[in-house]
Amino acid sequence: MKTYSMLLFLLLGSISFGQVPEKAKVIAGAERAFDKASKTNTGPAPGCAVGVSLNGETVFEKAFGLAEMEHNIANTPQTIFESGSVAKQFTAAAIVLLEQDGKLKIDDDVRKYIPELPEYGKPITIRHILTHTAGLRDWGSVMQLTGAGRGNRVITQDLAVDVITRQKYLDFVPGAEYSYSNSGYQLAAVIVERVSGKKFGEFTNERIFKPLGMTNSSWRDDYTRLVPNRAQGYSKAGPTAPWQLNMPFMNVIGNGGMLTTVGDWMKWNAALDAKTFGEPFVAAMETQGILNDGRKISYALGLDVGNYKGIKEVTHSGGTAGYQTYLARFPEKKVSVGALCNGFPPSSGDIVYSVVDEIFGPFPEPEKVETVAVAEDQLKKYAGIWRNDVTRNANMIALDKSELKINGTALKPINGGSFMLNDRKLTFKDGSPATASIANPDGSVTRLTMVSEWKPLAADLVGFAGDWSSDEAQAEFTITIEGDKAFIKQRPSMKLPLQPIYKDHFAAQGYVVWVTRDLSGKIDRLHVGGSRMRDMYFERVKK
């Protein structure tokens, strides 16, 4: 039966997956998906513009929702949106064009062009910063430690670069891992300017936007500039909360900051399919990063290369303030789908894949993983707190009605004593302490260690109290103890509870805060880590 299913899958693949779809089918599928998405809007609300192209021709463009809620102005296919991190591919493209001009090499040391960047022992190359393998801390995560990060104050390109070049340490050795960081693309924009001798916006306009007829595309290098036909960004605190204006007031570009339309997006993807800038250009853009250990990652140059239900895809998502976006290209099908939204919900990614499913579906059902029964007594052994050995995040594994769950997601037991966590395999190893490993689809392994819950008494917290400062983050805060509770206080009025998780570690608004101790057991340094900034050191302020 399994052999028959595989043959059927291959037969269906040879019939449908290898063919460019008919225009009528593409339009009809896009119409159905758009109709479903637009019906999710209830009452006055922001929305999205959706575009689909086939063989380089835009065959579908529609929009729903409001571009400007205060004056009831509707979104249209010509509405200009913030594209978020989808802009990264245009920054990478500028670098590739300069390489083709013979003005730089993508494997050059970044310090050749930005000598103010510290030396970290091993060179960081341009390829490293474009594939998120440099180990650079994300400047936004660092700035957040000051209490006034993105969304709290006006940020310029110079300020973002200053934050990056102040960093004395990396999250990891360049090329050792993949970790998404906007900092690399800030530096890439600087390199484009220094090598070309032109403003970043001027260079990309001359070399990319104008040649492709992307007349609605520009960069938000001055957030006060009036942009005709631009959608405002909105967000809300919860499903029943009112919509509120949520705009980026930054002059930061390269990592994002591109203003565009779905029509311009379709022109760009059509140029990639047609190899308008040459086959070597597209090959360079789609060359996936390779780590020091030889593993290939999905991220290329501002693009994510993978497959969706057996179809090759080249994609990127984006999000800035109230905007969220998604652009996907299916080169073997000559189909591109994009969605630009100025609020959430709906999800731009969900809309894109709904269109794709309508065009290319139905797909063969994926082969189901056979689960096995595991005694409840055995499952109980795994319930508890599991520390991520790299990020130090606490993961909660709990037994819920005879089902093991990690952070609320079910773990499905399979043969061999392992568990499936969606498309990843988790394997426990008994010991003191117990450990676990998660095999990820990209070949990396996430390692967890079981730790004991920490319930400190007031006396245990006294040593944490005091003023703490970080030169790299340009941040200061005070830890205060109130009874058996600890808080971080920061000017002018921030007060965050420090939630104990395991020995000497706290959770605080998405960050992990912990201390290291000297040989006598006295606290000598405080650390703060997050998903895009693993370890920022703070020293105690001596009075």
N, C-alpha and C positions, 0 to 999 in steps of 0.2 A: 504494500500500500504506500509506503514511504517512497519507494522507487518510482511508482506511478505519479505521485504528487510532484516529485522533482522533475520528471519528464514533462508533466503538464506545465510546470512553471517555466521550463526552458522553451517549450513550444510557444507559450503565450509571449515570452520575452522576444523570441525571434519574430513573432507576428507583429506585436504592437510596440515593444520597447525600442526597436531599431528603426522605426519609421518616423518621418516628420508628419505631424498630424495635419488633417485638412483644415483649411481656414474656417469653414462653417462650424466644425466641431470645436475649434478653439473659442470662437465667439460665443457659441451656445453655452459652453462650459463656463466661460467667464461671466456671462449673464446670470446663470443660475447661482454661482457663488456670490456674485455682487448682490443679488436680490436677497440672499440669506443674510449677508453681512449688514446691509442697509436696514433690514427689519429689526436688528438688535438695538437700533437707536430708538429710545422712547423719550418723547418730549424734546424741547430745545436742547441740543447737545452738539459738541464738536463731532467730527467724523473723519472721513478718509477720502483720498483720491486713489483710484486703482487703474493701472495700465497693464496691457498685455501686448506683446509684439510677436510676430511670426515671420521668420525669414527676413528680419530687418525692417518689417513694416508694422507700424503700430495699428493693431486691428481692434483694440478695445480701450476706451478711456471714459471713465465715469467717476462721479464723486457724489458723496452724500454728507449730510451734517452741515454744521455752521462753521465758516471760517472765522467769523467775528460775531460773538454772541450778543454783545451789547447793542449792536445795530441790526441783528438778524440777517447778516450777510452769509449767503450759502457758499460752501465749497464748490469748486468747479474743477474740471481736469486741468485748467490753466492756473489754478491756485498754487502759490509758492509756499513751500514748507521748509522747515529745518530738516536736514537729512540725517542728523546725528552721526554716528560712526560709519555709516555707509560712505561718508566723505573720505575715509582712510584710503580707499582704493585710488582716489584721484591724487592724493599726496604721494602714494607709492608710484603711480604712473608718472608723476613729475620727475621722481628720482630715476626711473627707468629711461625716460627720454634724455635726461642729462648723461646717463651712462652711454646711451647710443650716440650722443653727441661727442663722446670721448672726453667729457669733462670730469668724470668721477668713475669709480668702480664700486659696485654694490658691496663688495667684500673689503672695502677700505675701512680703516679704523676711524670711528666717528670723531676722535680727537684731532684728526687731520684737519677737520673743518670747524670743530668746536673745541678748541684747546682749553677752554675754561672748565670743561667737564673733568672731574677728578680722574686720576689713574686708579684702577681697581685691581691691579695685579695681572689681569688678562684683558686683552683688547676687546672692546665692544665694537662690532662692525655695523655698517648700515643695514646689512641683512638681519642682524640680530634685532635691531630696533623695529624693523618693519614686520618681523615675524613674532614679535612679543617674546623673544627668547634672550633678551639682554639682561634681565634681572633687575631692571630699573623700577624703583618704587613709583607708583602712580602719583603724579603731582596733586591731583584732587584729593586723594586719600590723606596725603601728608598735610595739605592745607586745612583739611577738616579738623585736624588736631588743635588748630589755633582757636576754634570756636566760631570762625567765620570763613567757611569754605565756599565751594561752588553753590550758588543760589543765595549766599548771604552777603556778598559784596561784589563790586565791580572788579573783574580780573582781566589783566592785559596779557598779551603774549610775553612781554618782558618779565612780568611777575611770575608766570608759570615756568618759564625757562630758568629764572633765578632759583625757584624752589628746587628744580631738578638738579642744577649744578651745585647746590649746597649739600647734596647727599653724599656722605662719606662712605656709605656702605650699600651693597646690593642685596637683593633678596636671595640670589643664588649666583653661582659662577656663570658667566655668559655662555649660552648655548647648552646649558645643562637641563633646562626645563622650559616649559611654555607657561607664561603667566601674563594675562592680558593687562596692558598698561598703556595709558594715553601718553605717557611721557616720551616714548620713542617717537611718536608721530609729531610731537611738538618739536623735537630735535630735527626730525626729517624736514619739516617746513623751514627751519632755520638754515639747514644745509642747502635747500633749494635756493633760498635768497642769496646766500653767500657765494654759491658757485655760479649762479646765473647773473648775479648783479642786478636782479630785478625783484620787486615786491612779489611775494608768493602769489597773490591774486592776479597780478599782471602776467606772470609767467604762465599760470594755468589757463588764463583767459586766452592768451596768444597761442598756446601750443595745444590746448585741448578743447575748450568751450567754443571758440570761434570756428576752428576747422570743422567741428562736428555740428555746427548750427545749434548749439545749446544756449540759445539766446536768453533763457530765463534763469540761468545759473550764475551765481556769484558767491562771495564769501562774506560772512558777518564779521568783518574786521573793524567795524564801528557799529556797536549795537544801537546807537542813537539814530542811525541813518534810516530814513523812511523808505520802505520797500513796497511799492504799489502791488496790490493783489496778493499780499502775504496773509496767510492764516495765522491767527494768534494761537498760542499754546495754552492748554487748559488741563487742570487736574482736579481731583476731589479726594477728600479724606476717607471716604467710604461709599458703599453703594447708594445710601440714601442722603449723603451729604451734598451740598450744592457745589456746582462747578465754580472754580476760581481761576483767575488768570495765572499762568505759570510760564513766564518767558525767560530765556537766558539773557542776562545782562552781562555779557563777557565779550571781549575783543580777542578771543582765543581761537585760532584756526589751525588746521592741519590734522588734528585728531578728530575734528568735527567742524561745525561752523559753516557748512555749505548750505546755501539756499537754492532750491531747485524745484522742478515739477516732474510728474511721472513721465511726461512726454520727453523731457530732456534725458531722463534716466533710460528710456527706451532707445534713444539715439546713441547713448554711450554703449549700451550692451550690444546694439546692432554693429557698432564699430569693432567691438571685440570679436563678435562672430565673423565679421567680414575681414578681420585682420587689417583694418584700415591703416594702422600704424606699423604694420608688418608682422609676420609670424613670430619673429624673435621677441617682439614686444609682448605679445600675448603669452608666449611660452615663459617669459620671465615673470610676468604677473601671476601666472598660475603655478609656478614652481614652489612646491610645499617646503616648509622648513625642515631641516634635518638636525636633530640634537647631537650632542657630543658622543652619545652612546650608539649612534646610527639609526635611532628611531625616527621615522617620518611623522610629522604632525600634519593635521588637516589645514592649518593656517598657512597661506602663501603670502603674497604681498598685498595686504589690505583686502584679501579675499579668503573665504573659507571654501576649500575644495572637498567635496564628498559625494554622497549619492543619496537619493530619496527614493525608497522603495524600488531600488534597482536602476534608477536613472541618474546619470552623472549630473551634479549640480554645482554651481559656483555662486556663493551667496555672501551676504553680510546683513546684519541687523544694525539698528541704530536707536538711540534714545537721548534726547536733550530736553531738560525741563519737562514741559507737557507734551512734547512730540515723541512719537515712536514710529519706526519705519522698518521696511524690509525690502530687499531687492534680491531676486533670484534669477539666475540664467541657467538654462538647460541646453548646453551647446550641441549635444547630439540630436536634439529635437528642434533646434533653432527657435526656441520659445523662451521669452523672458516675461517675468511677472513682478510687478512692484506695487507696493502700497505705502502711501505717506499719510500719517494720521496726526491730528492735533489734539488728541485726548485718548484716554484709555478707560474702559473698553470702547470698541472692540480691539483685539490684538492685530497689529499689522501682519505678523507672521502667520497667525491663524487664517487671515484672509488670503494671503499668498498661497498657502498650501491647500486651502479649500478650492481655489481656482485650479491648482495643479491636479487635485484629485478629480475634479469635474472633467478636466480635459483628458487626462491619461487613464483614469480609472475605468472600470473597477480593477483593482490590483489583486493578485493571488493572495490568499490569506497566509500570513507568516506561519511557519511551522511552530506549533505550540511546544513549550518546554514541559516535559513530563515531571511532575512533582512527586515527592515521596512523603510518606508519613514519618514524623519525628515525635518521639515521646515528649510530653509536656515537661517532664522533669529535666530532660536534656535542654529544651528551649529556655527554661528558667535560668540555666547556667550563664546564658549570654545576655540576660537582662541587666542593664546598668549603664554607666557613663563610659564612653569610649573616646579617648583623645586622639585627634589627628596628629600624627607625629611631626608633620611639617608646619601646619597652620596653628596648631594647639587648640583648634575649635573643639568644643564638646559635642559629641553625638549621642543622643539618647536612644538606646535600644530597649524596647518594652515588649512585654507579652500581653497581647490584647485578644481575648477570646480565643486562646490556643493558637494565635497567629503572631509571629515575631515581626516587629516593625522597627525600622530605624528612622528617627525623626518623622514618624507618621507614615512612612512608605513601607509597604509589605515586603518581607523577605520570603521568597518562595524556595522551600527546601528541594534540592535535586540530588540525584545519585552522586556518591562520592563524598557526602558530608558537607557539601557547599550549599550556598543559597544564591538565588538570582535576585538582584536589585535592579529591576527593569532590564536593561541590556548589559549589566555588569555582574560579574561573579564575585561573591564575597565568601571567603573561607576563614573559619575560625581555627586558631591553634591554641590548645590548652597549654598552660604554663603558669609561672608566677613572675610577672603578671600574664594574664591571657592576652593574646594578640589576634589581630584579624588583618587580612589583606583583601583589597578590592581590585580586581583586574579590570581596568578600563578599556574601552574599545580601541583607544589610540596606542595601546601597549604599555602605558604607564601603570604603576601600582600605587594605590593609596593605602598607607599603613596606619592601623589604629591600635591603640593600647588601652586595655581596660583599667580604669582608675576608680578610686573610691570617692564618693561624694564628700564634699568638705562643708562642715557646718561650724564655722569659727565662732568662738565666744568673743565678747568684747575685749578681753585681755589679749586674745590672739591677733586683734586688728590694730592694736596700739602702734606697732612698729611701722605701719603703712602711712600713718598720719604725717602731714607736712606739705611743704611746697616742693614741686618738681618742675624741672625745666629741661628742654631739648633745644640745643643750638641748631641742629639740622632741620627740625620742624618749625623753629622760631615760635615755640609754644610753651606756655606755662599753665599749670593748674595746681590746685590744692586738694589733697585728700583729707577729709574730715571724718571723724568717728562719732556717731550719735547712737549711744547704747551699744547694741550688737550689730549696727548697720554702718556700712562705709559708703561715702559719697565722693564723687569728683565735683569740685566747684571751679568755675572759671568765669572770669569777668565777661560781661557785666552781671549776668543773672543766671547762668547755666548751673544746674545742679542735677547730676545724674547718679542714680543708685548703682553701686557696684554689687552685682549679684554673684555670690560665691558659686563656683562650679566644681573645681577640685583643688587640691592643696596649692595655696599661694596663687591661684588663678581666679579671675573674675570675668564676667561678661558685662559689657557696657555699650548698649546701643549699636550692636553689630561688630564691636571690637572685642578682642581678648586682652585683658590687662593682667600682667603677672610680674613677679619680682624674682631676682636672683639673690643669693645670699653668700656671704664670705664663709671662711672656714669655721668661724665661731657661731655661725647661724644668723648673723646680723644682716639685715637687708642692705645691699650695696647698690642696687640699680633697679629701676622700674622699666618695664617694657610695655609697648602697645602694639598690637598686630591686627591686621584685617586681611581681607581677601586679596587686595592689590598693594599691600604694604605689610610685610610679614613681621617686621621687628624694628620698631623705633625706640631708641634708647632715651631714657629720661634720668637725669642726675638729681639728687636731692639738693635743694638750694640751702647753702650754709648761711646761717645768720650770725 
